[in-house]
Amino acid sequence: MLKQLFGGQPLVGPAQAAEKLIRARFKIERPGFALDVDLCLPGRGISALFGHSGSGKTSCLRCFAGLDQAPDGYLEVNGELWQDSANGQFVAPHQRALGYVFQDANLFAHLSVRRNLEYGRKRIPAHSRRVPLEQAVELLGIGHLLQRMPDNLSGGERQRVAIARALLTSPRLLLMDEPLASLDLKRKLEVLPYLERLHEELDIPILYVSHSPDEVARLADHLVVLDEGKVQASGPLKETLLRSDLPFMFEEDAEAVVDGIVSHYEPDYRLLSIRLSGTDAVLQLTHAPLAAGKPVRVKIKARDVSLSLQQAQDTSLLNLLPARVEHWLALDNQAQMLVGLRVGDERMIARITRYSFDRLGIHAQQALWVQVKSVSLLASD
């Protein structure tokens, strides 16, 4: 089996040429559970810890925070050493420049929103404050909530206040432990654009725990897959989603994530065109207007992709893209195949029957046409 199916404004000044990295190693033995992870993560952007319940996501996050001290542990965050058990070094949780956002907002019920925010800010000496209160308020869109009490906020509003409070600790690392898990779909959709703004406008690395594939696909730059306390995979999101040795590749909803740029909008049809990198090909979908040139991310499920040797004519399908075959993989039932495809600089997968695979004579570097039935926009205004 192939190991792999396919081979903003800064917070603390301009991005430096030196590579930013987070290096972490934690080993913990407990009755019925062991955590054994060794990670090298990007020191900027969003790294997602993904896995089923009990896979070790929260345990790993608590080690990053110092709330759990791994007897065998090492943690370095963009040059700052927070733990090195081999040399007896351990920085206590309250001395680590980090913010922590939990599933529940945990706001102080007796304090107004403003005073909750000021509580986070006052924890930091004046000379170390790098996030102005006004900036945090604007980023999370909570200016109209400042005088309210927590009991008078929706779940989404409370969580946005909790995120702003964490930012006001001027963290060098922001930890988020399933921050949307307690919200219904409407409130999740309310909060997600603000999380995207943090990603775009702040130079703070975020470690984001989730068991939601949609959240991960929409937000993450880097993906870490955990299972039974061990790292199953770690790498850039788009490449890691397509690894053939990961269980979700064989699920019915196996999918690819591709990046593009808004190129055109047809108001009469509410039709948005997205140009993919490295090709003149565009994806089209019905959507509200977005500004030309805006970067966007879309999700394409393998079951929504079909293949043709010739460009189809007179079809209702909007998305017909020239592609080239890279790899393929027989699924366990041997009746279906996953075919890896390159469209320009982007990669997709198609789930087709073995009969269709043989009838089309699929082979490496074969030129054919991809027909995409459905496209989901993951990130937008």
QUIMOCOR-V384182 format. One record per residue. N is the residue number from 1. RES is the residue in three letters. D_CENTER is the distance of its C-alpha to the mean C-alpha in whole Angstrom. Layout:
n={N	N}
res={RES	RES}
d_center={D_CENTER	D_CENTER}
//
This chain:
n={1	2	3	4	5	6	7	8	9	10	11	12	13	14	15	16	17	18	19	20	21	22	23	24	25	26	27	28	29	30	31	32	33	34	35	36	37	38	39	40	41	42	43	44	45	46	47	48	49	50	51	52	53	54	55	56	57	58	59	60	61	62	63	64	65	66	67	68	69	70	71	72	73	74	75	76	77	78	79	80	81	82	83	84	85	86	87	88	89	90	91	92	93	94	95	96	97	98	99	100	101	102	103	104	105	106	107	108	109	110	111	112	113	114	115	116	117	118	119	120	121	122	123	124	125	126	127	128	129	130	131	132	133	134	135	136	137	138	139	140	141	142	143	144	145	146	147	148	149	150	151	152	153	154	155	156	157	158	159	160	161	162	163	164	165	166	167	168	169	170	171	172	173	174	175	176	177	178	179	180	181	182	183	184	185	186	187	188	189	190	191	192	193	194	195	196	197	198	199	200	201	202	203	204	205	206	207	208	209	210	211	212	213	214	215	216	217	218	219	220	221	222	223	224	225	226	227	228	229	230	231	232	233	234	235	236	237	238	239	240	241	242	243	244	245	246	247	248	249	250	251	252	253	254	255	256	257	258	259	260	261	262	263	264	265	266	267	268	269	270	271	272	273	274	275	276	277	278	279	280	281	282	283	284	285	286	287	288	289	290	291	292	293	294	295	296	297	298	299	300	301	302	303	304	305	306	307	308	309	310	311	312	313	314	315	316	317	318	319	320	321	322	323	324	325	326	327	328	329	330	331	332	333	334	335	336	337	338	339	340	341	342	343	344	345	346	347	348	349	350	351	352	353	354	355	356	357	358	359	360	361	362	363	364	365	366	367	368	369	370	371	372	373	374	375	376	377	378	379	380	381}
res={MET	LEU	LYS	GLN	LEU	PHE	GLY	GLY	GLN	PRO	LEU	VAL	GLY	PRO	ALA	GLN	ALA	ALA	GLU	LYS	LEU	ILE	ARG	ALA	ARG	PHE	LYS	ILE	GLU	ARG	PRO	GLY	PHE	ALA	LEU	ASP	VAL	ASP	LEU	CYS	LEU	PRO	GLY	ARG	GLY	ILE	SER	ALA	LEU	PHE	GLY	HIS	SER	GLY	SER	GLY	LYS	THR	SER	CYS	LEU	ARG	CYS	PHE	ALA	GLY	LEU	ASP	GLN	ALA	PRO	ASP	GLY	TYR	LEU	GLU	VAL	ASN	GLY	GLU	LEU	TRP	GLN	ASP	SER	ALA	ASN	GLY	GLN	PHE	VAL	ALA	PRO	HIS	GLN	ARG	ALA	LEU	GLY	TYR	VAL	PHE	GLN	ASP	ALA	ASN	LEU	PHE	ALA	HIS	LEU	SER	VAL	ARG	ARG	ASN	LEU	GLU	TYR	GLY	ARG	LYS	ARG	ILE	PRO	ALA	HIS	SER	ARG	ARG	VAL	PRO	LEU	GLU	GLN	ALA	VAL	GLU	LEU	LEU	GLY	ILE	GLY	HIS	LEU	LEU	GLN	ARG	MET	PRO	ASP	ASN	LEU	SER	GLY	GLY	GLU	ARG	GLN	ARG	VAL	ALA	ILE	ALA	ARG	ALA	LEU	LEU	THR	SER	PRO	ARG	LEU	LEU	LEU	MET	ASP	GLU	PRO	LEU	ALA	SER	LEU	ASP	LEU	LYS	ARG	LYS	LEU	GLU	VAL	LEU	PRO	TYR	LEU	GLU	ARG	LEU	HIS	GLU	GLU	LEU	ASP	ILE	PRO	ILE	LEU	TYR	VAL	SER	HIS	SER	PRO	ASP	GLU	VAL	ALA	ARG	LEU	ALA	ASP	HIS	LEU	VAL	VAL	LEU	ASP	GLU	GLY	LYS	VAL	GLN	ALA	SER	GLY	PRO	LEU	LYS	GLU	THR	LEU	LEU	ARG	SER	ASP	LEU	PRO	PHE	MET	PHE	GLU	GLU	ASP	ALA	GLU	ALA	VAL	VAL	ASP	GLY	ILE	VAL	SER	HIS	TYR	GLU	PRO	ASP	TYR	ARG	LEU	LEU	SER	ILE	ARG	LEU	SER	GLY	THR	ASP	ALA	VAL	LEU	GLN	LEU	THR	HIS	ALA	PRO	LEU	ALA	ALA	GLY	LYS	PRO	VAL	ARG	VAL	LYS	ILE	LYS	ALA	ARG	ASP	VAL	SER	LEU	SER	LEU	GLN	GLN	ALA	GLN	ASP	THR	SER	LEU	LEU	ASN	LEU	LEU	PRO	ALA	ARG	VAL	GLU	HIS	TRP	LEU	ALA	LEU	ASP	ASN	GLN	ALA	GLN	MET	LEU	VAL	GLY	LEU	ARG	VAL	GLY	ASP	GLU	ARG	MET	ILE	ALA	ARG	ILE	THR	ARG	TYR	SER	PHE	ASP	ARG	LEU	GLY	ILE	HIS	ALA	GLN	GLN	ALA	LEU	TRP	VAL	GLN	VAL	LYS	SER	VAL	SER	LEU	LEU	ALA	SER	ASP}
d_center={27	25	22	20	20	19	21	17	19	19	20	23	24	23	21	23	24	23	20	18	17	17	19	19	22	22	25	26	29	29	32	30	26	25	22	23	20	20	17	16	13	13	14	12	9	6	6	5	9	9	13	16	18	20	18	18	14	16	19	17	16	19	21	18	20	23	24	25	27	26	30	28	25	24	22	22	19	20	24	24	25	25	26	28	30	32	34	34	31	29	28	28	25	27	28	24	22	19	18	17	16	17	17	20	21	24	26	29	31	34	32	32	28	30	31	28	26	29	29	26	27	31	29	29	32	33	33	29	27	25	23	26	26	26	23	21	23	23	19	18	21	24	27	29	28	29	33	31	31	28	30	30	27	24	22	19	21	22	18	18	21	20	17	19	22	19	19	23	23	22	19	19	16	14	13	12	13	12	13	13	15	18	18	19	18	19	18	15	15	17	14	11	13	14	10	10	13	12	10	13	16	16	16	14	12	10	9	8	9	9	11	10	9	9	6	4	5	5	3	2	5	7	7	10	12	15	18	21	20	20	17	17	15	13	12	10	7	10	13	12	11	15	16	19	20	17	18	16	17	20	19	21	17	16	14	13	11	13	13	16	19	21	24	26	27	30	31	33	31	28	26	23	23	20	22	20	20	23	25	27	25	24	22	23	22	24	22	23	24	22	23	24	22	19	15	13	11	13	12	16	17	19	22	22	23	27	29	32	34	36	34	35	37	38	34	32	29	28	25	28	26	28	26	27	27	25	25	26	26	28	27	28	31	32	32	29	27	24	24	22	23	22	22	23	20	18	18	18	19	22	24	28	31	32	35	34	32	36	38	35	36	33	33	31	31	32	32	31	29	26	26	23	24	21	18	15	14	10	11	14	17}
//
